[in-house]
Amino acid sequence: MKEIAKQKKLPPVYTGKWETATDAEVQAELEKGAPFTYRFNVPKEGKIPSL
């Protein structure tokens, strides 16, 4: 995804591929040694209150 966006000269955007993954699917990928990252749900509109 990142490389495609780079080629199109666009900012990288997450497609939500793992948004609906089950715990079992995630665990299976982690056991395979797949790289991972933390993602946070952020509203597309409005503001996020400060802490």
Backbone torsions as a table, in degrees:
resi	resn	phi	psi	omega
1	MET	NA	-43.3	-177.8
2	LYS	-64.3	-42.6	-178.5
3	GLU	-67.3	-39.6	178.7
4	ILE	-63.1	-45.0	178.5
5	ALA	-61.8	-40.5	-179.6
6	LYS	-62.5	-43.2	179.4
7	GLN	-63.1	-34.8	-179.6
8	LYS	-87.5	2.8	-179.5
9	LYS	58.0	43.3	177.7
10	LEU	-119.2	156.9	175.6
11	PRO	-69.6	148.0	179.2
12	PRO	-66.6	139.4	-179.3
13	VAL	-132.5	134.0	178.3
14	TYR	-79.1	131.7	-176.4
15	THR	-84.8	-7.9	-179.7
16	GLY	85.1	19.9	-175.5
17	LYS	-52.9	-41.4	-175.5
18	TRP	-101.9	8.7	-176.2
19	GLU	-61.2	-32.4	-176.8
20	THR	-110.6	14.2	-179.0
21	ALA	-66.1	143.8	176.4
22	THR	-79.4	164.3	176.8
23	ASP	-59.7	-37.1	-179.9
24	ALA	-64.6	-41.3	178.6
25	GLU	-64.3	-43.0	179.5
26	VAL	-64.4	-46.1	-179.5
27	GLN	-60.6	-41.2	179.2
28	ALA	-60.8	-41.6	179.1
29	GLU	-67.3	-41.1	179.1
30	LEU	-63.5	-39.4	179.1
31	GLU	-65.5	-28.6	177.1
32	LYS	-76.7	-11.1	-178.8
33	GLY	87.8	18.1	179.9
34	ALA	-64.3	141.7	177.1
35	PRO	-66.7	153.9	-179.3
36	PHE	-141.4	167.1	176.5
37	THR	-147.2	160.1	175.5
38	TYR	-94.1	136.2	178.2
39	ARG	-127.5	147.2	-179.4
40	PHE	-121.7	138.3	174.8
41	ASN	-74.6	123.2	-178.8
42	VAL	-125.7	131.6	179.0
43	PRO	-61.2	143.0	-180.0
44	LYS	-75.4	-23.0	179.6
45	GLU	-129.0	160.7	177.6
46	GLY	87.9	-167.1	-178.4
47	LYS	-120.3	154.5	175.0
48	ILE	-99.1	125.3	-178.6
49	PRO	-64.9	143.2	177.8
50	SER	-79.3	157.6	-179.4
51	LEU	-83.5	NA	NA
